[in-house]
Amino acid sequence: NITRADFSRLAKGRSFTIQCIGHEIDQLNHAYGDVAPGEIAAFFNSAGVLEIAVNAGNAASLLNIRLNTIVRVIFE
């Protein structure tokens, strides 16, 4: 439930790392196709919330993400 507005307000232009079950993402994409098939992408979806996805894959099964999985955003 990390919204684009909250992310932008807290980021203030700083670099960041998104952590989720041993995976780290250090950039935001615009869509699935911004990364190669099988690669992890993070972007704000049409509902305006942070989405962690795998291009041409199922992030839930490939990354073992479940409902209530903790996602941390660390700003530097």
Buried (B, 14 or more C-beta within 10 A) or exposed (E): EBEBEBBEEEEEEEEBEBBBEEBEBEEBBEEBEBBEEEBBBBBBEEEEEBBBBBBEBEBBEEBEBEEEEEBEBEEE
